[in-house]
Structure formats: structure tokens, C-alpha cells
């Protein structure tokens, strides 16, 4: 990674883990320091990280926007000083507040998801897809939850409820088709 030019700086993100920005003579990197309550030596977390990063690499290789952890000695998980890390190239990005997200953002995400689902990728260790069948009562409960949180989109969600319910019906039919293709 090169020689550090300054001390790593803690940044937001990482969910359960801690994220750092590392500035070196070879560039900027994002380090994901894995939570200490996770044992990376058990096969499940290690396999999970290796597989999920292999999927990200595969998507990136076919033009789908994805960032994957860098490989070192054929592995993404690195142990340094008794701590475990994933190392990524640094990407300048800005998280949007939920009120800043509009239809154009939703369309872009839908296009990326469509490209991901259309991609014919083969990644060793990737398990067979399990399709969750959504229930009408779950959807109604989610809209009620949005209403209870005073979401600015509640009226729009309620207005489009019939279309969403139709999509649930169509999804149940699609699961039969998708599970065989």
C-alpha cells in the first residue's frame, strides 16, 4: 500500500465494523476493521467475506458498479497486529439524506439491480438463490410504518398500493419461473 503519509483517519460507514481512511505514498485506501466480536477464523465469516468480495470483483469486471476488497496473497481478509481488515481503494462519495433521494435515484438503482440479475456470473462458493415471497400484509404494514414515521412519501406509497399488490402477485408467478432458470 506504500508508506503512510499520516495517521489513519476514522470515517463513517462500515455498519458493525470500523472504517478508516489511509493516505499513503501509493494512494488513498479505505480500511474496514472488522469488529472484534466476530471470529474470522470460523469458516462461516471467512467464507462469507471471500465469497461476497469475489461477487463484487466479478460484477466490477463486467461493468457493473462495484468496489471489492483488494487481494493480498489470494485473500481479501488481512490480519495485522491481531486485528482483521479488508482493504479497498478509496472512493470519494457522499451519502444522501433520505429526503434528497428521488425517482431518478430509484431508477438508477433499479437499473443496477437489473444488470446484476441479468449477469450470468459463476462464483465458487455462491449458494443457490432463495426467493423470498412477499406477503400483502407485510407491504401494508410497511406503509403503515412509513405513515407512523411521518414519511413525506406516505401518500405516494398509499396511492400506488394497488400497483405494488399487483407486483406481489406477479412476483409469486415469477418465482416459479426463476427457480428453474
N, C-alpha and C positions, 0 to 999 in steps of 0.2 A: 504493500500500500504506500510505501515511501516513508520518509521521515516526518513525524508530526511537526507542524509549524506552530501549533499552540495546543493548549489543553482541550480535550473533547468538551463540547457544549451539549448539555441536555436539551432535547427538543420535545415537543408534544407528539403524541401518536404512540403506536405500539400496543394499545389496549392494555393487556395484562402485563406486558413487558415494558422495559425502559428503552427509549430511543436516544441516540447520541449523534451529533454531527462531528465528524473528524476531518480536519483540514490538514493535508499532507503535501509533501513535495510532488506527489503524483496526482493530486486532485482532491476532490471532496467525496466523502463517503458517509453513508448512514449506517450506524451500528445498532442492531436490535439486540439488547442484552436480555437474555431470557430470564424470566422470573425464577428465583431460587427455589420456589416451592414446586417446580417442575423437574422431574428427574430425567435428563436427556439420555441416560444410559438404558432406560427401559425401551424396549423395541417400539412401542406404540408412538411416543412423541418423536423419536428419531425418524421412524418411517414416515410419519405424518409430514415433518418438515422436508425431508428429502423428496417425497412424492409431490407435495404441493409446489415446491420450488421447481421441480422438473416440469410440472404442468405449466408454470409461469414461463419458463425458458422456451418450452415448445410453442406456446401461444405467441410469444415475442418473435420467435423465429419465422412465423408465418404472417407477421404484420399486425397482430392484434396487440393493442397497447397493454403492456405488462412489464413489471420490473421484477427481476428474480435475484435472489441472493447469489453472490459470486462464489464460484467453486475454488477450493484450495485442497489439493491432494484428493480430488474427486468427491469432496463432500462440501455441503453448504454449512453445516454446523461446526463451529470452531470453538475450542476450549482454550482460554487464555487466562492464566492466573486463577484457576479454579472457577471461572465464570464462563458461560456459554453464550456465543454470539452468532448472529447471521450478519453478513456484511453486504451492503447494497451500494451501487453507485448513487451519488446524491442527485436528487431531482428537486428543483425548485417548484413548489406547488403551494396552493392556498386553499384551505378548506372553506367552503361556502356555508353561511348560516342557512338554516332551512328555509327562511323567508326569501333568500336570494335564488333559490332553485325554482326554475320554471319549466315549461313544456319543452324548450329546446334542450335542456339538460337531460330530461327524461328520455327524449328521443335519442340523444347520443348514447346514453347508457343502454337503451334497448337495442340500438344498432350493434354495440359491442357485444352484448349478450347473444344476439342472433349470430354474429360471426363466430363466437365461441362455440355455440351449439351446432353450427354448420361445419365446424372444423373437424376433420377426420384425424384425430391425433391418437397416437398409441404411446402410452407411458407405462413402463413396467411398474407394477405395484398399485396401479389405479384400480379401485374396486368398481364393480358393476354399479351403474346408476340406479338409485332407488327413487321412484317418483312419488312425491307426496301429493295426495289428492286433497284439494282444498274443500272445505265444507262451507255451505252458505251461512251457517250460524257463526262461524269464525269471522267471516268477512263482515257481517253485520256488527259483530262485537268490536271489530277493529274500527269501524266507522263511528260507533258509539264512543270508543276510547278517544278518537280524534276530537269528537264533539266535546267530551269532558275536559280535554286539554285546550279547548278554545282554539283549535287549529283554524287558520284562515282558509283552509281548503275543505272544510267540512261540508259546506253547501255543495261544492263541486263534486265531492265524493258521493253525497246522497243523490245528487241529480243523475249521476252515472251508475248508480247501483244496479239498475236493470241490465245494463251492458256487462257489468262485472259478473253478475249472476249467470248471464249467458256464457261468458268466458269460462266460468267454473264448469258448466255443463259440457262445453266443448273440450275442456281440459280432460275431463273424465274419459271422453271418447279418444282423445289423443294419446293418453297413457297406454291404452291397449295397443295402438299402432307403434308408439315409440319403444315400448318394451320388447318389440320383436325386430326393430331396425336399429 
